[in-house]
Amino acid sequence: MFENLSDRLERSFKILKGEGKITEINVAETLKDVRRALLDADVNYKVAKSFTDTVKQKALGMNVLTAVKPGQLMVKIVHDELAELMGGEAVGLNLSGRPAVILMSGLQGSGKTTFSGKLANMLKTKEHKNPLLVACDVYRPAAVEQLKVVGGQVGAPVYSEPGNKNVNEIADHAIAEAKARGNDVVIIDTAGRLAVDEEMMDEIESLKNHVNPDETLFVVDSMTGQDAVNTAKEFNDRLDFNGVVLTKLDGDTRGGAALSIRTVVTKPIKFIGTGEKMEAVDVFHPGRMADRILGMGDVVSLVERAQEQFDEEEAKRLQKKIQKNQFDFNDFYNQIQQIKKMGNLKDLASMIPGVGKAIRDVDIDDNAFKGIEAIIQSMTPKERSHPEVLNNSRRQRIAKGSGTNLQEVNRLIKQFDQTRKMMKMVTGSKMAGMMGRMKGMKGMPGMPKMPKL
């Protein structure tokens, strides 16, 4: 995401590289290039101009410390202003209602139904909520079926009334059903509509006034760029929504919507969709997004994703196996599954500072582990538990069964042996110290809580 913008900003900052001090001339030249970069990224012109004017004012008003180069100072100022432009701080959901009601709104094809499922999944797994999905898209063919498929994927029930076109009535019955069943969150999926369709806009405005939701979210496809911002403004004028959801931010988008929408509608971006999987949704953190736009990575989000999959008891069990040199292919396979649950592999790698740019043109397929998984799955239970029995005839059988060749099987087993030896070397006091530090993260500001066991 934001790859073109990142490149352009990096080139802009090179204007100040080697300069001894910040002057009005070199700042003006740098920010002229920054403004062009923002406009090319489809950022609203007024937003881009206001942004660069603020950066210029702050840059010229600062004395550069001897230890800080002008280029570094400019990056710091731009980073802080980018974060502020996108909202400054992450804004959560208001779930105070009993049940809490969340109303989805947006254009056709913006991804409301899929996001409804993703949000239900996030609330279930991270907030320990019991959501109910409600099918209020009574126009699109198969819309109810799509929501049922999405609900089935995340294990969330779906309320629908086939044949009933009265969305207010459906919502009333769904909320009553949620109270009876003990669902503490109701997520209402609505039909996509155009801002110019007066009848459809009247309907969702009526629905909002009728159910008085705790949250009204506007879901928008970030790939539509400036059009997304204009549409958000039109919807906000009618619905006065609480927050924005940017979907498809993993695509070939210029990022202008994320940088403009907060200023234009004065409503926070609350979530971003980063892929097709049900887990591919993140709370929007302006500071972290500024890090990524400027090529600084996003280590905090990477740690959060890792800790969501971290099981302390499992880690202790693995530590004992490693110390006894009993780490086997079953354990190796389980570790691969945990990594896959963390999200898109290229997206994960880009969160590491400096790596994003290095792998920009490298295609990292989500099926990168497919060959390894096939080889392990072609082993017998004994072979997985006791890798030392893997003689040449067994390896040839595994190669045929996995659709690979003997060289690939030998390479995996060799890498596994090397990994096992290395893991044994770093156990003991180092492993204990690492686990102690991970436990200690619970009390650090901004760090996620460890999962309850």
VOGUMI-982821 format. One line per 10 residues: number of its first residue (from 1); their letters; for each residue x, y, z of C-alpha. Coordinates in steps of 0.1 Angstrom, whole numbers, plus 2048, in hexadecimal, padded with zeros to 3 digits. Each point is the difference from the previous one (the first is absolute). Example, Ala and Ser with C-alpha at 12.3 -4.5 7.8 and 13.67 -1.06 7.14 Angstrom:
1 = as = 87B:7D3:84E ~ 80E:822:7F9;
***
This chain:
1 = mfenlsdrle = 800:800:800 ~ 80B:824:7F9 ~ 81F:7F3:7ED ~ 800:81C:7E6 ~ 7FA:81B:81A ~ 81D:7F2:816 ~ 817:801:7E2 ~ 7F7:823:7F7 ~ 804:80D:824 ~ 822:7EF:803;
11 = rsfkilkgeg = 80B:812:7E1 ~ 7F3:821:80E ~ 814:7FD:820 ~ 820:7FA:7EC ~ 7FF:825:7F6 ~ 80A:808:824 ~ 81A:7E4:802 ~ 822:80F:806 ~ 7F2:823:808 ~ 810:80F:81E;
21 = kiteinvaet = 7E0:812:80C ~ 7DC:805:7F8 ~ 7F9:820:7EC ~ 7E0:80E:7F1 ~ 80E:7F8:7DD ~ 808:7DB:805 ~ 7E1:7FA:815 ~ 7EA:810:7E5 ~ 811:7EA:7E6 ~ 7FB:7E0:814;
31 = lkdvrralld = 7DC:808:809 ~ 7F8:808:7DC ~ 80A:7DD:7F7 ~ 7ED:7F2:81E ~ 7E1:812:7F5 ~ 803:7F1:7DD ~ 804:7DD:810 ~ 7E1:805:814 ~ 7EC:80C:7E2 ~ 80C:7E2:7EC;
41 = advnykvaks = 7F4:7EA:81C ~ 7DD:80F:7FA ~ 800:815:820 ~ 7E7:81C:800 ~ 812:820:7F3 ~ 7F5:816:81E ~ 80B:7E5:818 ~ 822:7FD:7EF ~ 806:826:800 ~ 7F5:804:824;
51 = ftdtvkqkal = 817:7E3:80A ~ 81F:80D:7EF ~ 7FA:824:80D ~ 7FE:7F2:823 ~ 820:7EB:7FC ~ 812:81F:7F1 ~ 7F5:815:81E ~ 80D:7E7:819 ~ 820:7F9:7ED ~ 80A:824:7FE;
61 = gmnvltavkp = 7F7:805:825 ~ 818:7E5:80C ~ 824:802:808 ~ 812:7E1:7F4 ~ 814:7EE:81B ~ 824:7F9:7F7 ~ 7F9:7DA:802 ~ 7E2:802:7E8 ~ 804:806:7DB ~ 7E7:817:7EE;
71 = gqlmvkivhd = 7F3:7E2:7EC ~ 7F9:7EC:81F ~ 7EE:81D:811 ~ 7EA:804:7E1 ~ 7F7:7DB:801 ~ 7F7:804:825 ~ 7EA:81E:7F9 ~ 7EF:7F0:7E2 ~ 7FA:7E0:814 ~ 7EF:812:81D;
81 = elaelmggea = 7EB:815:7E8 ~ 7F6:7E2:7EC ~ 7F4:7EF:820 ~ 7ED:81F:80A ~ 7F1:803:7DE ~ 7F2:7DC:803 ~ 7F2:806:822 ~ 81D:7FF:819 ~ 7F3:7E3:816 ~ 7ED:7E0:7F9;
91 = vglnlsgrpa = 7DB:802:808 ~ 7ED:7E1:80C ~ 7DC:7F6:7FE ~ 7E5:80A:817 ~ 7F1:7DF:80D ~ 7ED:80E:81D ~ 7DE:7F5:7F4 ~ 7EF:7E0:80C ~ 802:7F3:7E6 ~ 818:818:7EE;
101 = vilmsglqgs = 7F3:807:7DD ~ 818:807:7E3 ~ 7F1:80C:7DF ~ 813:7FC:7E0 ~ 7FD:819:7E3 ~ 811:806:7DF ~ 800:7FD:7DB ~ 7F9:7E0:7EC ~ 81F:7EA:7FE ~ 812:812:81C;
111 = gkttfsgkla = 804:7E0:814 ~ 7E5:805:81C ~ 7F5:7DC:802 ~ 824:7F2:801 ~ 80A:81A:81A ~ 7E1:7F8:815 ~ 80E:7DD:803 ~ 823:80C:807 ~ 7F3:817:81B ~ 7EC:7E3:80F;
121 = nmlktkehkn = 81F:7EB:800 ~ 815:81B:810 ~ 7E6:806:81B ~ 7FE:7DB:808 ~ 825:7F8:801 ~ 80E:820:80F ~ 7E3:80F:815 ~ 7EF:7DF:809 ~ 7DF:80D:7F3 ~ 7E3:7EC:7F3;
131 = pllvacdvyr = 7F5:812:7E0 ~ 7E1:7FB:7EB ~ 801:809:7DB ~ 7E0:80F:7F1 ~ 7F8:7FE:7DB ~ 7EF:821:7F7 ~ 80B:800:7DB ~ 7DF:7F7:7F2 ~ 807:80A:7DC ~ 820:7EF:7F4;
141 = paaveqlkvv = 7FB:7DC:7F3 ~ 811:7E7:817 ~ 80A:81B:819 ~ 7F1:7ED:81D ~ 812:7E0:7F5 ~ 821:813:7FE ~ 7FC:80C:824 ~ 7F7:7DC:80B ~ 820:7F3:7EF ~ 815:81C:811;
151 = ggqvgapvys = 7EE:7F9:822 ~ 807:7DB:7FC ~ 825:807:7FA ~ 804:813:821 ~ 7E6:7EC:814 ~ 7E7:81D:804 ~ 7DB:7FB:7FD ~ 7EC:813:7E5 ~ 7DD:80D:804 ~ 7EB:805:7E1;
161 = epgnknvnei = 7DC:801:7F5 ~ 7FD:7F4:7DC ~ 7E4:813:7ED ~ 7FE:81D:819 ~ 80B:821:7F0 ~ 7FA:815:81F ~ 824:806:80E ~ 7F4:812:81F ~ 7EA:7E2:809 ~ 81C:7E7:7F9;
171 = adhaiaeaka = 818:814:816 ~ 7E6:802:81D ~ 7FB:7DA:7FF ~ 825:7FA:7FE ~ 807:815:81F ~ 7E4:7EE:813 ~ 810:7DF:7F4 ~ 822:80B:80C ~ 7F2:808:823 ~ 7EF:7DF:802;
181 = rgndvviidt = 81F:7EC:7F5 ~ 819:814:814 ~ 812:810:7E2 ~ 812:81F:80D ~ 807:810:7DE ~ 7E9:804:7E2 ~ 811:808:7DF ~ 7E7:80B:7E5 ~ 80B:7FB:7DC ~ 7ED:817:7E8;
191 = agrlavdeem = 7FC:803:7DB ~ 81A:814:7EC ~ 7F2:821:7F4 ~ 80B:81E:7EC ~ 7FF:822:811 ~ 7EC:80D:7E2 ~ 7E5:7E6:806 ~ 7E8:814:816 ~ 7E9:7E3:807 ~ 81B:7E9:80C;
201 = mdeieslknh = 811:81B:815 ~ 7DE:808:810 ~ 7FD:7DB:809 ~ 822:7FD:812 ~ 7FA:822:811 ~ 7DF:7F3:80C ~ 810:7E0:80C ~ 81B:812:813 ~ 7E6:817:811 ~ 7EA:7E2:808;
211 = vnpdetlfvv = 81A:7E9:811 ~ 816:81C:80E ~ 820:7EC:7FC ~ 81E:803:817 ~ 816:802:7E1 ~ 7FA:809:7DC ~ 81D:7F6:7EA ~ 806:80C:7DD ~ 812:7E5:7EB ~ 813:80C:7E2;
221 = dsmtgqdavn = 817:7F0:7E6 ~ 821:813:804 ~ 809:7F8:7DC ~ 7E6:81A:7F4 ~ 818:81B:80D ~ 7F1:823:800 ~ 7DE:7F3:7F7 ~ 800:7EE:821 ~ 805:821:812 ~ 7E4:811:7ED;
231 = takefndrld = 7E8:7E3:806 ~ 809:800:826 ~ 7F7:825:802 ~ 7DE:7FA:7EF ~ 7F8:7E3:817 ~ 80B:812:81F ~ 7EA:81E:7F7 ~ 7E2:7E8:801 ~ 80A:7E7:81B ~ 819:811:816;
241 = fngvvltkld = 813:7DF:804 ~ 818:7F9:81C ~ 81E:7F3:7EC ~ 80E:7F3:7E0 ~ 80B:7DE:7F5 ~ 81A:7FF:7E3 ~ 7FF:7DF:7ED ~ 818:7F2:7E6 ~ 81D:814:80E ~ 816:7E3:7F6;
251 = gdtrggaals = 7FA:806:7DB ~ 811:816:7E7 ~ 7F3:820:811 ~ 80F:822:801 ~ 7F5:806:823 ~ 7F0:822:7FB ~ 7E0:7F5:812 ~ 812:7F8:820 ~ 812:821:800 ~ 7E2:816:7F7;
261 = irtvvtkpik = 7E1:7F1:80F ~ 806:80A:824 ~ 804:825:7F7 ~ 7E3:801:7E8 ~ 7E5:7EF:815 ~ 810:806:823 ~ 7F8:7DC:809 ~ 81B:7E6:80A ~ 80B:7E2:7EB ~ 7F9:7E3:818;
271 = figtgekmea = 80A:7E1:7EC ~ 813:7F6:7E1 ~ 7FB:7E1:7EB ~ 822:7F1:7F6 ~ 7F6:7E1:7ED ~ 7E6:7E6:7F7 ~ 803:7EA:81F ~ 7E8:805:81D ~ 81D:808:816 ~ 80C:81B:7E8;
281 = vdvfhpgrma = 7F3:81F:812 ~ 813:818:817 ~ 7F7:81C:818 ~ 80C:81F:7EF ~ 81E:810:812 ~ 80A:821:7EF ~ 823:800:80F ~ 807:7DD:7F4 ~ 7F2:808:7DE ~ 817:81F:7FE;
291 = drilgmgdvv = 81D:7E8:808 ~ 7F7:7EA:7E3 ~ 7FB:81C:7E8 ~ 823:80D:808 ~ 80F:7DD:7FD ~ 807:7FC:825 ~ 7ED:7DF:804 ~ 7E6:7F8:81B ~ 810:7EB:81A ~ 7E5:806:81A;
301 = slveraqeqf = 7E5:7F1:7EA ~ 817:7E3:7F7 ~ 805:7F9:826 ~ 7DA:802:806 ~ 7F9:7E7:7E4 ~ 81A:7E9:80E ~ 7F3:802:823 ~ 7DC:7F9:7F4 ~ 80E:7DD:7F6 ~ 817:7FD:81E;
311 = deeeakrlqk = 7F6:7E4:818 ~ 816:800:820 ~ 7F9:7DC:809 ~ 808:7F5:7DC ~ 821:814:802 ~ 80A:7EF:820 ~ 7F8:7DE:7F1 ~ 815:808:7E2 ~ 81D:80D:815 ~ 802:7DE:812;
321 = kiqknqfdfn = 7FF:7ED:7DF ~ 81B:816:7F2 ~ 816:7FB:81E ~ 7FD:7DA:7FD ~ 805:803:7DA ~ 7DD:7F2:7FA ~ 7F3:81D:7EA ~ 7F0:7ED:7E3 ~ 7EE:806:7E0 ~ 7DE:801:812;
331 = dfynqiqqik = 80D:81E:813 ~ 80F:80F:7E1 ~ 7DF:7FD:7EE ~ 7EC:810:81C ~ 818:81E:800 ~ 7FA:805:7DB ~ 7DA:800:807 ~ 804:81B:81A ~ 815:816:7E9 ~ 7E5:7FC:7E5;
341 = kmgnlkdlas = 7E5:80B:818 ~ 813:821:805 ~ 7F6:80C:7DD ~ 80E:806:7DD ~ 825:7F7:800 ~ 80C:81E:7EB ~ 7EC:817:816 ~ 810:7F1:820 ~ 823:803:7F1 ~ 7FA:825:7F6;
351 = mipgvgkair = 7F9:808:825 ~ 825:7FA:807 ~ 813:821:7FC ~ 814:800:7E0 ~ 7F1:7E0:7F2 ~ 7E2:80F:7EF ~ 814:811:7E5 ~ 818:7E3:7FB ~ 7E3:7E8:7F8 ~ 7EA:818:7ED;
361 = dvdiddnafk = 805:7EF:7DF ~ 802:7DD:80F ~ 7E1:7EB:7FD ~ 7FA:7EE:821 ~ 7E3:7E9:7FA ~ 7E9:7F7:81D ~ 806:7DC:7F5 ~ 825:803:806 ~ 7FE:7E4:81A ~ 7EB:7E9:7EA;
371 = gieaiiqsmt = 81E:7EB:7F5 ~ 80D:7FC:824 ~ 7DD:7F7:80D ~ 7FC:7E6:7E4 ~ 821:7F0:809 ~ 7F8:7FE:825 ~ 7DD:7F3:7F9 ~ 80E:7E5:7EB ~ 814:7F3:81E ~ 7F3:7E4:816;
381 = pkershpevl = 7F8:809:825 ~ 820:7ED:80A ~ 815:814:7E7 ~ 7F2:821:80C ~ 807:7F7:824 ~ 822:7F0:7FA ~ 812:812:7E3 ~ 81F:7EB:805 ~ 7EE:7E2:7EF ~ 7FE:813:7DF;
391 = nnsrrqriak = 817:7EB:7EA ~ 804:803:7DA ~ 7E3:7E8:7F7 ~ 7E8:813:818 ~ 80B:821:7F1 ~ 7F9:7F4:7DD ~ 7DD:7F4:80A ~ 7F9:822:810 ~ 80C:812:7E1 ~ 7E8:7EC:7EA;
401 = gsgtnlqevn = 7E3:804:819 ~ 805:826:803 ~ 804:807:7DB ~ 823:80E:806 ~ 822:7F1:7F9 ~ 81B:7EF:815 ~ 816:820:800 ~ 7E4:814:80F ~ 7F9:7E6:81B ~ 826:7FE:808;
411 = rlikqfdqtr = 802:826:802 ~ 7E3:802:818 ~ 80E:7E5:817 ~ 822:810:800 ~ 7F1:822:809 ~ 7EB:7F0:81B ~ 81F:7EF:80F ~ 813:821:800 ~ 7E2:813:80F ~ 7FD:7E5:81B;
421 = kmmkmvtgsk = 825:803:80A ~ 7FE:826:800 ~ 7E0:800:816 ~ 811:7E9:819 ~ 81E:817:802 ~ 7EA:81E:80A ~ 7EA:7EF:81A ~ 806:800:825 ~ 807:822:80F ~ 7FB:813:7DF;
431 = magmmgrmkg = 7DE:7F0:7FA ~ 7F6:806:824 ~ 80B:824:7FD ~ 7ED:805:7E0 ~ 7E0:7F2:80F ~ 805:816:81E ~ 803:81E:7E9 ~ 7E0:7F6:7ED ~ 7ED:7FD:821 ~ 80E:822:80A;
441 = mkgmpgmpkm = 7F1:810:7E1 ~ 7DE:7FD:810 ~ 807:81E:816 ~ 810:815:7E5 ~ 7EC:81E:7F3 ~ 7F0:7F9:7DE ~ 808:7DB:801 ~ 7E3:7E7:7FC ~ 7F5:7EA:81C ~ 80C:7DC:7FF;
451 = pkl = 7E4:7E7:7F8 ~ 7EE:7F1:81E ~ 808:7DB:805;
***
